[in-house]
Amino acid sequence: MLLRKLALRIFILSGLVASAPLLAEPCGDAASAPSLERFYSHAWGYDARNTRYQPDAALHAGNVGSLRLKWVYGLAGNTPRSYPLVTEDTVFMGDPGRGVVALDRETGCERWLAEHDGYISSAILPVRIDGRQALLYNDRIRGIYAIDARDGSPIWHAEVTDEPLPWYSGTPLVVGERVFVPVASQEVGLAFNPFYGCCTTSGGMAAFDVRTGSKLWYRPTIEAPAQKTGSHWWFVSKFGPSGAPVWGAPSFDAQRNLLYFGTGQNYSHPTTDTSNALFALHADTGEIAWRTQFTPNDAYTAACNILPTKHPNCPDPPGPDVDFGAATVLTRNSEGRQMLVAGQKSAEVHAVDASNGERLWTTRLGRGGIIGGVHWGLAVDENRGLVFAPNSDKKVAQFPSPGEPEPGLYALDLDSGDVRWHYSRASRCDEEPCVYGLSSAITAANDVVVTGSMDGYLEIYASDTGERLWAFDAWRDFDAVNGVPTSGGAFDAHGPMLADDLLLVTAGYGYVGRQRGGNAFLVFEVDESYGASDTDLTGGQAQKNNKDNKGADQ
């Protein structure tokens, strides 16, 4: 087991470090303790329902032209996967291989560094522990950490011990005195080794005490223990069922006291009815209230990525790998009916009744595939009755999906799922590392939606029409405030954040799909006294396909 964990740790960290980081010195008054009276988010999706709609944002369609790049911080790796937390004077951020940094909001200088040499994979969350303000985050392999928000000193560390190989990819959710932790399984990557006996573990959801880090309950997505199903090469055993990981942050229903999340594919046969499914759990006990499966018989691991030779740890037959990687969103339609909305890597968006999981509508956006479809997350503007869905539709070499790609941003009617408008444009080039598509999570506020594309453009659209209002080309070198050599790359993973007058986003994610890595943490500011924005629209002619107003290309 120790060798298994070591092998996966090497696999994850091997692509992260772009160069030996220069350790930034605290500058000026930035070394003082941060102010902690106001936080601009309390969950991965800003709120416990995962709406990704920021009510406390200054950005709107009338002032996007005043956005300017305020400062850039150079991260230590080229595949950063943290999501910031903003207060009135501080930005907390995970720096891969270094730890959590508290940055002065005005200058980007370090107030403190809480050293952590692992891979921080989640949003930074605020939490109260026995009267003091703390921060919570995931290490992708080691578990959940709580540290003091004033100086970064450790408080507690917890792990899921019910699974031998947990993978902590989704951001936890704090509700009252409980921390809900989504759990995936490392075996999806370990199966790459043909001598590995695949697979025996499952995903799940765990609840911990926020004060102590002690476990309250754990709910696996596969209850039945895996059994031996055969062997290959006469001595490597095969096992099943396995998989059904939980990749995304859960959402919470305070009225029903239910916790919602989606699951991924199985890793081996036999498949289960808990994979590629939406779950509702009773938050106090972890008991299942309901579950609804959308794509059955989907079994897939990283072993299937090796072609043309048939890998013995690729399930036979393999599935399409169209799991629910994106976080679920709890919302309501115009009649007040509570719905759970979720995006799937099949390029489908589903809405179900939050009380029982009954399907209300499904909308297909494109062809989908192993990189998505809807990969990381949606955003909802309940005032306009819209759910915004980013679609990747990226083709991975030798893994074509049937149909034509339809990447871009889609605005769907919350009541019906009908497409109100669709925005797309050409890629900056025809090569796989710079193909256009939206894989990262998105965010909305006021009358705008903000996205980051895989070909390196940060873009802002009008919520009502889909017109592109502003764009920034991140494929460049930057002068970072901490002196680290810094370059932008693909926008992916957690995506952009809005907080007060700031737009914050990480440019660079080289983990999957031959994307361009980068280490630039970009902080923009709405500054109406500044004038024209630093806008670069050279990535191809924008094309707006608006169902309600088919005007000229933008």
Secondary structure by P-SEA (a helix, b strand, c coil): caaaaaaaaaaaacccccccccccccccccccccccccccccccccccccccccccccccccccccccccbbbbccccccbbbbbbcccbbbbbcccccccccccccccccccccccccccccbbbbbcccccbbbbbcccccbbbbbcccccccccccccccccccccbbbbbcccbbbbbbbbccccccccccccccccccbbbbbcccccccccccccccccccccccccccccccccccccccbbbbbbccccbbbbbbbbbcccccccccccccccccccccccccccccccccccccccccccccccccccccccccccbbbbbbcccccbbbbbbbccccbbbbccccccccccccccccccccccccccccccccccbbbbbbcccccccccccccccbbbbbbccccccccbbbbbbcccccccccccccbbbbbcccccccccccccccccccccccccccccccccccccccccccccccccccccccccbbbbbcccccccccbbbbcbbbbbbccccccccccccccbbbbbccccccccc
